[in-house]
Amino acid sequence: MVNMLEARDKSGRLISLSRERLRHILAHPEMTNQVEQITETLLKPDTIIPFEYDPAVHFYFTYFKERRKYLFVSVKYLNGTGFIITAYYTDKIR
C-alpha cells in the first residue's frame, strides 16, 4: 500500500495516510489542498481526545483562525502505528 503522508505525531508515533483514505477525505470539498494542515494537526494539535467507544482511536483538533474552524483528524492506532481514518473541518470540539 502506498502512503500519501507519513508523519510522527506529538508523542512520536508514526501515522500514515493511505491513498484510499485521502480519496475519502477529499470527498469533503473543503479538504482540497489540506494535507499540510492535516500534518500540522498531528504535530501540534490543540487537543487530543480518546474516543470513548474505541481506545485505539484518538481525535486530534487544531483551530485554524483563517477558517474559524477546527480541523478534526481521526487516527486509529494498531501495534503502535497509526493511520488516519478521516479529516474534516468542524465548528467545535466534540
C-alpha positions in Angstrom: 0.0 0.0 0.0 1.3 3.5 -0.9 1.0 6.1 1.8 0.3 9.7 0.7 1.6 11.0 4.0 3.7 9.7 6.9 4.3 11.9 10.0 5.1 11.5 13.6 2.5 12.8 16.0 3.2 15.0 19.0 4.2 11.9 21.0 6.5 10.5 18.3 4.2 7.7 17.0 4.2 7.2 13.2 0.9 8.0 11.5 0.2 7.3 7.8 -2.5 8.4 5.3 -3.3 5.9 2.6 -4.4 6.8 -0.9 -7.8 5.3 -0.2 -8.3 7.4 3.0 -7.1 10.5 1.1 -9.8 9.9 -1.5 -12.3 9.6 1.3 -11.1 12.9 2.9 -11.2 14.7 -0.5 -14.9 13.9 -0.8 -15.3 16.9 1.6 -14.8 19.8 -0.8 -13.2 22.0 1.9 -10.4 19.4 2.3 -8.8 20.1 -1.1 -5.1 21.0 -0.6 -5.2 20.5 3.2 -2.6 17.8 3.6 -0.2 20.3 5.2 -2.9 21.3 7.7 -3.5 17.6 8.5 0.2 17.2 9.2 0.2 20.3 11.4 -2.7 19.0 13.3 -0.9 15.7 14.0 2.3 17.5 15.0 0.9 20.4 17.1 -2.8 19.6 18.0 -4.6 22.0 20.3 -6.1 18.9 21.9 -6.2 15.1 21.5 -9.3 13.2 22.8 -9.5 9.4 23.1 -12.7 8.0 21.5 -14.8 6.6 24.3 -16.0 3.6 22.4 -12.7 2.5 21.0 -9.5 3.2 23.0 -7.4 2.7 19.8 -8.9 5.8 18.2 -7.9 9.3 19.0 -9.3 12.6 17.8 -6.9 15.4 17.0 -8.1 19.0 16.8 -6.4 22.2 15.7 -8.1 25.6 15.4 -7.4 27.5 12.1 -8.2 31.2 12.6 -8.5 32.0 8.9 -11.3 29.4 8.6 -12.7 30.0 12.1 -13.0 26.2 12.4 -11.2 23.3 13.9 -9.6 20.7 11.7 -10.6 17.2 13.1 -8.3 14.3 12.3 -9.4 10.8 13.5 -6.5 8.3 13.9 -6.6 4.6 14.8 -3.5 3.0 16.4 -2.7 -0.6 15.8 0.5 -2.2 17.1 2.0 1.3 17.9 1.4 2.7 14.4 -1.4 5.0 13.5 -3.4 5.5 10.4 -5.8 8.4 9.5 -9.4 7.4 9.3 -10.8 10.7 8.2 -10.4 14.5 8.5 -12.6 17.5 8.0 -13.4 21.0 9.4 -15.9 21.4 12.2 -17.2 24.3 14.3 -16.5 22.7 17.7 -14.5 20.1 19.5 -16.8 17.0 20.1 
